[in-house]
Amino acid sequence: MDTPDLILRFALALALGALIGLERQIGHGDESRAAAGLRTFALYALWGAGAGFMGSEYGAGGFTVAAAAFGGLLVVEYWMVGRRGDTGTTTEAAAFAAFIAGVLAWNGEEVTALALAVSVAALLQAKAWVHGTLSRFSDEDLRALIRFGVLTAVILPLVPNEALGPFDAINPFQIWLMVVFVAGIGLAGYIALRLLGPKGLAPTGLLGGLVSSTAVTLGFARMSKRTPDVTDALCAGVLAASGLMYVRVLIETAVVDADITRPLIFPLAGLFVFVEGAAAWWWWHSRRRQADSGLKVRNPVTIGSALQFGLVYGVVAFAATVLVDRVSEASLSIVAAVSGVNDVDAITLAASNLVHDGQVAATSGARAVLAAVAVNTLVKAALAVAVGSRRLGMRVAAVLIPAAMGAGAAWALV
């Protein structure tokens, strides 16, 4: 290796270490550990490049000696700092990252080394944001995240991926995959809701629609009787959640089979624009200060809810397969209409899988989805009228009933 290239690699290592050290020095201010700042971390990265040089010149033994010496230095530093009462290891971990960046720079992995240094600096700088964000979540939220991991990484690989039962209508792996999919959508909406906080009824309703538009309808309808002064905003929240259901259905069908999505795009996109436009109107019409919604949306990821959805999806999928096999594809819309009273996800995924497997035509699957959407939209309108105040019920029904009729018309035209 010629001298200019050698100097360039050591210089790059110095610069990357200095980048990480700059954050440490600025972030700690006048604290005692600020001693490990720009110059120190630049030397840490230089040490890493030096270890790479030792490895190339003297083999693995040379690299091992240099790396072991660096590890010993970090242990001594941690022990000395720990005697002053600070037992955190962030600085030591960052120092090791700087060392690795130096090694990468020496080995000619400039892009990887730069990405590592920038990522480490960004992570260190985000300390306040990370702590503030995590403080919004509870132990139950962490347990829910772990449960989702169990559903996905532990149970799913163990479920048999083969058709079982009469008519080969039950595929346990497919059923559990749909459980994971719906739980993931609900978890994403829940996390977004917790991060945003109660900054407004309409945004809360919109995000709550990812978890359950029916739950938002019930929660806001009950609230309309207790706080009639914010009826306009509550109406906006209900409609925002209901409109998001149409997008959720499109996403679910697109993930499983694009063929069923094509005849659904225009009718569901039209319903989304209509309902969300009404939501925007009522939110604009509400001239009051944004209020705390008071909506208590429980974390949607529980073993019980997963098993319940898996059972519902399995029953719907079995009924749909049997009816299609024994009667006709048209009977699928009957199952969809009944399923839509409670939920649209199960029949949406079941119909999409039937289309994907070639058991029904895309138009028949799309008609089933539209039947479920029409019924579910009508049910939410009925809930708003039955549970909410008269003003909220009439305003929501004035939007959702025409939306349900639009879904019905699309069903007839597809």
Beta strands, then each sheet from edge to edge (+ up, - down):
end
